[in-house]
Amino acid sequence: MSSARPSTPPVRDRADACPGALQTHSAADGELARVRVPGGLLRADQLRTLGAAAVELGDGALELTSRGNVQLRGLRPGAAGELGERLAAAGLLPSDTHETARNLLSSVLSGRAGGLLDARPWVRAFDAGLCADPSLAALPGRFLATFDDGRGDVAALGGDVGLLALSRDMVSLTLAGADSGLRATPEDAVALALAATRAFLTERAEQGGRAWRLAELTDGPARVTVRVGGAPGAARVDVPAEPRVRAIGAVPQDDGRTALAAVAPLGRLTAAQLPVLADLAAEVQLTPWRGVVVPDLADGSAAAALLVEVGLVLDPGSPWTRVTACAGLPRCAKSLADVRADVTAAVVVGALPADGARQHWAGCERRCGRPGGAVVDVVATASGYRVDAPTA
Ligand code: SF4
């Protein structure tokens, strides 16, 4: 069934404070802006806009998030206004009021390689429907919608609302990462997902209006199922607990061309990498595992050489595919160490702890950015790093 969720949902006493492009967060290294990229799909011109903004307004790099979004760090105070104008001109900010709710994940490579259908039209239609409905501006910034073309990669990521293709003509509505039992045709599926999103807000209001996620509501999935016309006892299918697919390297597309699925070390796209990516493809796709896919290549080998030259990783055996880290010093004042510098040094000299197992380095016990699944925690303490046994 779905990925693990807390058995006792947290009680929220405040609204979520997720940053956006306009509503920035103050960090130790300056303002932080998060730009939503529905489906992780970015045109080359949008990538250039983001890259120029990172260089001219921020610290020069783009951070990739686990929701396929991007962050700009080190923004000077007051830069959010100029950033917002640049993003709006590039089509990256279609709604000032809904921007933090546009957390939409799509199957990686959907419509290009594998999958039962193309999930990209769902993403575009859901995003348009979300932005067109004033009531949906009230969605918490933690809200997540997943659109899985049947390969089982993003359905596993616990979206509040999601669509999962079961066949070419039948789609499951998923709620809090599990099948609701409700079915739709691919053509009707987005309307059902939007109805479920509205029902989440209605149910949330009835239960006090404070929950950040559907799973935090009492019987949230069952009550939303009933609100959109389903039966709580309907037959269900299992949703993968972990993403079934995580391509790294060259992937043959259905049309004979090649896609390159690259890992960005520690989830950062640098000023040197961004123009290379924008030159190679008309559109790239950011992944929930903090990588980038460069699709539609006639000559995958030449493009691969360019990506590797600027530091992107295409080798599935690379330690960079198994290591993540929080912001650490000097970006976060709570950190006890410069975790990114330390983990980079450990990778370079081949000294990762836990025999190089999948691991997350953090500057304090909060462990921000920790990925799902079994991960070894490497946590900074006053006396050095503590390596914890792997936990899910
Ligand atoms: S885990 Fe701690 S040190 Fe790292 S970013 Fe989060 S709060 Fe900061």
Boltz pocket constraint, residues with backbone or C-beta under 6 A from the ligand:
constraints:
  - pocket:
      binder: B
      contacts: [[A, 326], [A, 327], [A, 328], [A, 329], [A, 332], [A, 333], [A, 334], [A, 335], [A, 336], [A, 362], [A, 363], [A, 364], [A, 365], [A, 366], [A, 367], [A, 368]]
      max_distance: 6.0
